[in-house]
Amino acid sequence: MGVTRRTVLQAATVAGVAGSVGLGRTAFAAAATAASAPGDVVGKVTVGYQGWFACAGDGAPINGWWHWARNWGQTPSVSNSAIVAWPDSRDYPTTYRTAFGNLGNGQPAALFSSYDQSTVDVHFRWMKQYGIDTAALQRFNPTGGEGPTRDAMASKVRSAAESQGVKFYVMYDVSDWSAMQTEIKADWTNKMRQHAGSSAYARQNGKPVVCVWGFGFNDGQRPFTADACLDVVNWFKQQGCYVIGGVPTWWRTGDRDSRPGFSAVYHAFDMLSPWMVGRIGNVSDADNFYNVATVPDLAECAAWGIDYQPCVLPGGVGDRQRAHGDFMWRQFYNMGRAGVASVYISMFDEYNEGNQIAKTAESQVWVPTGSGLLALDEDGTACSSDYYLRLTGDGGRLLKGLIAVTAVRPTPPVVGGGDTVPPAAPGGLRVAGVGDSSVVLVWGASADNVGVAGYRIRRFVGGTATPVGSAAANVTTFMVMGLTASTSYVFDVQAVDAVGNVSAPSGQVTATTSAGGSSAVDVALGRPASASGYMQSYVPGNAVDGNANTYWESANGAFPQWLQVDLGSVIGVRRVVVALPPAAVWAARSQTVSVQGSADGVSFGLLLGSAVYTFDPLSGNTATLALPAGAAARHLRLVFTANSGWPAGQVSEFRVFGSA
């Protein structure tokens, strides 16, 4: 696991923030200047992009809950969490269930995976939407176990940047990289250089941009000599690159967090980006650093013909630093009045330290119950989940001269004011079916002045309502699972809007489960099927046509691939049987498969983790996937990440068996 930057840098903060002096400059400084003309980093807003979150079952080579959990091999929970802020997951097409308690609105606590291309596409779509110009993909030591996943992330970022019209570049973090001096050169030559050919790869002064973060820091994680660091900087420049240095806060004075004797290294970079996380935590700190760092740093860079890219940060959510955006805006204001042309936002998706600008839970309605995590409204001011993306966009407009340099934050925490009107109560709740351990409920859609975000399903025990599940805004049916046979239950439903307003409850219904047994009917037979792709005539429908001799085959050599079936409504699923054609010409093989489920066909959660299944014509060429108790879905998806017999996912029959 990569060590976060903040943990080793905070000790150097105190010496730098003492002794604030007068602000000195007018609030309307001259136009921003830089050594270089505007390009893809000069005169632009760049965000640091970690892209380092993975989930069990997402197909990532790292095969675990990378950076979500302290123990990646176990599902994230209150006792196994590596994050201090909870993401708003509503925009992600695919999410993965955790062991946290349900959100405050009753919905399951699910997380995204950076390894899903759809996730990276969402992130870069946000960047484009909110006026972020460039993303710096963080690349830690790629020679260890994380390497294959990081390699894949570079390709996914490239694809998203190209499709969304955002620039990107590689930003090496040299922390804990003992053989850095030789391996960083090999990595660029053999792997990362290829991405510089992308139309979306950032270029400055006509050169591909590369950043190296960590040279000169006075700590044990980066013990490199000045000569070794200078060799790397000059090597990248010899390769024709424009080289940015992510350097210590006190690079100019060569003390505190900076090793002495590194001046030649710092002045060899084309652009300098001094680190700031852990250095400032309130408006007063930001004003002090304007005087003791920003203004003299900018002058030093101008004297040496070096471009300057200081950090702007939103503040830690868990540290209660944000002051509903006033802290971050003060930094933008200070950069604007100093005449800074370029900034680096630290960070875009850093939920581990809590200084992310990406969409974040706006209130406890969107945070797992009992987690202890704070939301964006932690100081009592309601903030939309995209607030810090919007604020970053306005900060970029200030630096580009599109709005006035002003100390008054122009970005409202909530667009259009706060919504205090709850949705109408759902109507027409009824029991649509019962099984030995399940009840299917159906209700009429609710209405809201802004829009319904979802539904909360409740069961009554001794007169007390307990949430048992949730449904998306466009889904008005739900299967309650895990019930006892031949038992009477009482249910109702509430609607919830985007800011957490909850409706009055629907009318109650009573349902009695059946006596027992399980279904032997294949509920997927003849149902609509779809897939990530297919070859020639091997279409998804072949897997649900009842003919074991026809089959679906995914695109070749492009794992992960998926096949899914629409069961028509949310039902309980006990087991899945995956078959291949029984003919002997189909040699024995194994496929690595996980199972995901969704109520709406948009947001998927993990039902069964990835495992290897053997298919042998001598024993029927089938594999049975037993799902855990309580598994339910309308849209059931098989995700394939490997096949020992052919470089694609293959299924002749996708059979699904539910509860009675």
N, C-alpha and C positions, 0 to 999 in steps of 0.2 A: 504494500500500500504506500503510495506517495505521501511524504510528510508535508503537511500544509505549511505555507510560508509564515503564517502569523505566529505559530508556536515558538519559532526560534528567533523572532525579530522584536518582540515587544520590549525586551529588556533594554533595548537601545533608545526607547522613546523618550524617557524622562529628561535626559540631558538636553534633548533638542527642543523641548517645548517650554522650557523655563525662560522667564524674562521677556515677555511680550513688549514690543515697542509700538509707537504710534503707527497708524495705517499709512500715512504719508501721501499716497497717490490719489488723484482724483478718481471718482467712480466712472469717468468716461475717458479711458486712456486712448491713445492713438490706435489705429488699426493694427490688428495682429500681424506680427512679422515672424519670419523664419529664415534660416539660411538657404533653404530650398524652396522652389516654387511649389504650389499645391500639387499633390499627387494622390496616391491611395492611402498614405498615412499622414503626410504633412497637410495641415488644414482640415483634418478629418477626425471623427470620433471613432476610436477603436475600442472594442471590448475584449477582455480576456475570456476565452472560451475553454472550459475544462473538458467537457465531453467525456467524463470519466465515470458515468453511472451505468451499471449493468444489473440485470436481474436474472435469477435462476429461471431457465427456460427460454431465454431470449436468443439463444444460439451463439452468444459471444464466446470466443475461445477461453476467456477467463473463467467462465462457468460458475458464476456466483453473484452475490449481491454486492458488487464492486462499489465501494465508497458509500453505499447506503447503510451498511452494517459494519460494526467493528469486527465481527466474525463473518466473513463473506460466505462461508459455507452454511450459515443458518439464516432463516428468514428474519428480516428486520422487525424489531419489537421495541417496547419501552426499555427493556434491559439489554438490547443488542442494536443500538442505534449509533450511527456516525454523523448524524446531521443535527443542526440546531434550528432549522427552519423547515417548514413543510411546503412543498410546491403546490401550486394550483394546477391540478391535473386535468381540468375540464377540456382543454384543447387537444389532448393527445389521443390519437386513434387507438393506441394499444397501451394498456397499463397492466401492472402485476400486483396481485393481492399480497398484503403483508400480514404480519401477526400483531400489528397495532390494533387497538380498539377502533370501532367505526368512527367516522368523522362526527362532529357535533350535530350534523343534519341527518345522521343515521346511515349515510352511504359508506360502503367499504373503503378502508384506507388502502389506496393503491398508488404505486409509484411508476414513473416512466423509466425506460431504458434508453440511454444514449446510443446503444448499439442498433436500435431500430431506426432505419432510415427515415421513417415517418416522424420520429421525434426530432431529429436534426433538421428536417424540413420545416417543422413547426417553429423551431428556434430561429432559423434564418428568415422565415417569413415574418416573425416578430421584428427582427432587426430591420428588415426592409420597411415594414409598416411604421416603425417608430423612429426612423431617420438615423439608424446606426450604419456607418459606412463600411466598417472593416472588422473582421474577427481574427484574433490571434489565437490559433489552436495551440494549447499547451502540450508540449511533448517532453515527458520525463524520460529517463533512461530506458530506451526501447529494447535493450539486449536481454532482459530477464523475462519472467513469466507474463508480464503485462504487454510485452512487445507485439504479439500478433493482434491483440485487441486494439492497441494504439495504432498499428498500421491500418487496420480496417477503418478506424475512426477518421484517419486522414482522408481516405477515399470517400467516406460518407459526407464529411464536411465539404470536400470539393464538389460533390454532386449537388448538395444543398445550396452552396454558394453560387454555382452556375445557374441553377434553376430559379433562384430567388433574386439574383442580381445584386449580390453582396460580395465584397472582396474578402479574401482570407490570406493569412500567411502562417508559417511555422514559427513557433516560439519555443525554443529549447529551454527547459529548466534543468540546470546541471546539478541540482541537489542530489547528494548521495550517489554520484556517478563517478566511481573511482578511476575508470579508464577513459574518462571523458575526452581527453585531448586527441586520442586516435579514433575513438568510436563515433564521436559526433561527426567527424569528417566522412567516415565510411557510411554513416546513416544518411547524410545528405547526398553523397555521391550515388549510393545504391538504391535508395528508397525515396527520399523526400524531394530530390531535385525534379523527379518526373512531374510532380504536381505544379512546379513553377511554369510548366507549359500550358496550364489552364488559363482560359480567358478570364477567370475569376481570381487568379492569383495576384495578390497585391504587388504593384511595382511603384517604385519611387525613383525619380530621376532616370527612368528607363530601365531600372534594375530590379530583379526580384528581391523582395524583402525577406530578411531572416532576422529573428531576434534571439539573443542569448541572454537568459535571465540567471543571475547569480554570481557573476564575477566580482570579486573584491569584498564580498560579505565577510565580516569578522566573526565567523562561527565555524563549528566543526563539520557542518554539512557540505561546505564548499572550501576545502583547504588548498585550492590550487594556487600555484605561484603566479606572480605577475607575468613572468616570461611565458609560462604555459598558456595563460589567458590571452596574451598579446599575439601569440602564435596562432591561436584559433581565430581571433578577430581578423588578422591579416590574411589568413587562409581563405576565409569566406569572402573577403574583399577581392582576393585574387580570382575567385570563382565568378566574379562579376556581380556579387550581391550587394545590396544596400543593407547595412548591418545596424540593428538597434541593440543597445545595451540596457537590459533591466538591471539597474545598479543600486547600490545602497543609498539611503536617504542623504547621507553625509559624504557623498562622493567628492564634492568640491573641496571640502576641508580635510578629507582623508582621516577622519577620526570617528569615534563612537561606533556606529555599525559598519564602518569601512576599515579595511586593513590599510595600513600605511604603505606607501610605495606603489600605489596602483594608478597614479595620475596619468601615466603614459597609456595605460589600458583604456581608461575612461575617455581620454581625448582621441583615441583611435577610432571610436565608433562614429557612424554617420548621424545617429540620433541617440539621445539619452532619455531614459524613462526611469526616474528615481522612484523607489518603492515607498508606499505611504500607509498601507494597511497596518494597523497597530500603532501608528504614530500619532494620529489625531482621532478624537472621539466626540468633539462638540464644536460649536461655532467659534468659541474662543480659541481653541487649538488651531482651527483652520485659519483664523486671522493672524495668529502668531506665525504660522508656517508661511503665510504670504510674505511676511517680512524677512524671516530668517532663512527661507529656502527658495521659494518660488522666484522672487524678484532677483536675488543675486545669482541663482542658478541660470535664469534666463539670460542675464548679462554675460555670464561666463560662457554659455553656449554661443551667444552671438559673437563674442570676441574670437572664438575659435572656429567659427563657421560650422557649428554643430546644430542640428535640429533638436528641438526640445519637446518631449511628450510626457508631462507630469501626470500623476494619477489623480483621478477623482473617484471617490468611493461613496456608496450610499450609507455605510455604517452597519454595524452588526445588529440584526434583529434581536437576538438574545441578549445583547449588551445594552439594549434600549438607547442606542446612539442616534437613531434616525430623526427624531423630532419631527415626524410626519413630513419629511422632505426638506426641512429648513437647513439641516446639516449639509446635505449634498448640494443644495442650491447655493449655499454660501461659498462652497468651493468653486462652482461654475462662475459665480460673480467675481471671485478673487482672480480666477484665471483670465476672465474677460478684461478686468481693469488693469491687469499686468501686461496684457497684450500677447497672451499665449495663443498659439495658432492650432495646436494639436493636443488631444488628451487621450489617456488610456483609462477606461473604466474598469475598475477592479472590484467585482468581476461580474460576468454575465450569469453564471449558473453555479456559484459557489455556495451551495446549501450546507456544506460542512462547516464553514465559518460563519455563515449567515449574512455575508455581504454581497448577495446576489441581487441583480436588478430584474431577472426573469420573473415571470408571474409567480406570486407567493400567496399563501392563504391570507385572506383579508380579515378574517375574524375567526373566533373559536368555532364557528359553524363549520369551517373548512379545515379544522385541525383535529387529529385523532384524540378522542376523549382519553384523559388520563396520561397523556404524553408529556405534559409539562412544557410543550413548545409554545412560544408566543406567536402571535399573528401581527400583521402590519398595523392593526389598530391598538397596539400594546400601550400607547400613551393616551388612549381615549379618543383619538381622532380617527374616524372611519376613512380608510384608504382602499381604493380599488386594487385588485390583484395586479393590474398592469401599471400602477401609479409610477413606479420607478423607471419603467420603460418610457412612459410619457414625459417624465421629468428629464430623463437623459436626452430625449428628442428636443425638448425646449432648450436644454443646455447647449446642445450642438448648434441650434439656431442662433443663440447668443454669440458663441465663438465665431460663427461665420458672418456675423453682422446682419442677420436677418431680423433680429429683434434687439431692442436697446439693452445695454449693459445696466442691469438694475439689481439692487440688493433685495427687492421685493419679489418673492417667488411667484412666477406667473402661472404655475401649473396647479390646478385644483386637485386635492386628494381624491375626490370623487367627481366624475363628470356629471354635470347637471344636478348636483346636490344629492343628498342621501335619499334613498328609497325607504319609506317607512310603512308602505301599504302591503299587507300580507295578501297572498293569493286567496281566491275563493275556495271553499271546501270542495273536495272531489265529490261527485255525485254518483249514485247508482251502483254502489259497491255490491258485488254479488260473488257467490262461490261458483266457479266454472268447472270444478272437478276436484275429486279427492282420491288419494291413494293411501296405502298403509302407513306412510310416513310423510305425506305431503298434502298440501291444499293449494289449489290454484285460485287466485283472486283476480277479478276484473272490475274496473271502475271507469267512470266517465272522466274525461280530461278536465282539469281545472283551468281557471283563467286568472291573469295577473295584469296589473297596470304596466309592467315592464316585460315580464316573461317568466313563466314557470321554469325552474332549474331542475326539478326532480320531485320524486315522491318518497315519503317515508311510510313504511308498512309497520304496524304495531300489533302485538299480541297482548292480550290481557291475562294476567295471572293474579288471582285474588283481588281483582278490581284495579290493579296497577298496570299501566301500559308500558310495554318494553319494546323498543325497536328491534325488528327481526330482519330488516333488509331495506333496500332502496331500489328505485327504478328511475331511469332517465326521463327527461321531460317528454319525450315522444313515445314512451312506453307506458301503457295503462293496464298491464297485467304482471303478476308476480307469483312465483311458486314458493311457498314457505316449506322448507325442508327440515328434516331431523325431528319430526313429530312422532308420537307414540301411537301405535295401531289402536283402533276402537276407542278413541278418546275425543271428547268434545273441546273445541277451541273457539275463542272470540277474537275478532280482528277489526281494525279500522285502518284508514289511510289518511295522511296529511300531505298537502303540497308545500313545497319550499321554493322561494325565489333566490336569485343570485346573491343577494346580500344576507340571506339567512332568515328572512321573515317567514314564519310558519303559519299555515292556514288553520282554521278550526277543523276538527276531525270530521271525516265522513260519518255516515251512519254505521253502526256496528253490524257485523254478520257473524253467525255461528256456523261452524262446520264440524262434522264428525268424521274422523279418518276411518278407512276400511279395515277389515280384520287382518289383512296380511297378504304376503305373496309378492312376486315381482313379475314384470312384464317380459314375455318372450317375443314380443312384436318389434320388428326393426322399424323404428319411427323415422329413420332417414330415407327409407325406400321411396323413390320417386319425388323426393323433395328437391327444391332448387339448390344447386351446388355452384360454387365459384372457387377461384384459385388465384394464386399470385401469378400464374402463367401456365402455359401448356405447350406441348410439342405436337405439330402436325394434327392428326385426328384424335389424339388422346386427351379428349376434353374432360372437364370436371364432371359432367353429367354421367360419364361412364362409370363413376364410382358409386352411383346410387340407382343404377338401372336394373339391379337384380341379376345381372349376367356376369359371372365370375371370369369370363374370358375376354371381356372388354376392360380397359383400364385407363386411368388418368396418369400422365407423366408430366412432371414440371419442366420448366426450362432447365437445360443442362448446365452443369458447372456454375451454378449461381445460388448456392445455399446462403441463408435459409429460404425455404419455399413453403407455401401453405395451401391446404385444401380445406374448404369449409362447407357446411350444409346449414340451411335455414329450416329449423324444425317447426316453424309456424307460430309458436308461442313458447314462453319460458316453461320448461319441464325439468323434472329431476332426471339425472342421467346416472345410471349405475355402472354401465360398462360400454366400451367401444370395441368392436371387432374390426381389425384392419386385415384385408385379404389381398393376395396377389393371385394371378392366374394359376390354376392347379397343375398345368401341364409340366411335364418333367423337364422341358427345355428351359424352364425358369430355374436356374441353379439356385441353391440355397444362398441366402444373403442376410444381412442385418441392416436395419434402418434405425436411426436415432430420431425419436419422436417425442414431442410434448403436446399437451392438450390445453387449449384456451377456450374460454366461453364468454359470451356477450349476450346481453338482453336486447341491445339495439343495433348490433352489427357494426358499431363504431368503436366503442370502448371495450376492449377485451381484457380479461383477467386470467391468470394462470390457474387451471384446474388440476393439472397433473404435470409434474416436473419432467424434464428431459431424461429419457432412458433409452437403452439399446434393446431392440426387439428382433428376434430371429424369425425368419421366414424360410420354411423348408417344404418343398413339394411332397416329400415323403410323409409329412405329417399334416397335410392340408394347406400349407402355405398361408397360414393365418397367425395373427397375434392378437391376444386379448389384453386390453388396457382397462384395468379396474380403477374406477374413479373413487375418490374418498366420499364418505357419507356427506350428504348435503349438497353435492355438486348439482348445479342447475344452470341451464342456458337455453336461449332460443337459437343462437348462432353458435355452432360448435366447430372449432378449428383445430386441425392437425398441423403442427409445425415440424418440418423435416430439416435436419441439419447435417445428415450424413447418410450414405447408402454404400455398403461395401460392394454391391454388384453393379451399380450404374450411377453416374454422377448427377442423379436427380431423385426427387421424391416420386414414388410409384404406389398406386393403390388401384386394385380392381373393384373392391367392395368396401365401402365406408358404412358399417352397420352400427346403429346406435340403439341401445336398450335402456328404457327408463323404468321408473317405478310404476306399480299397478295403479 
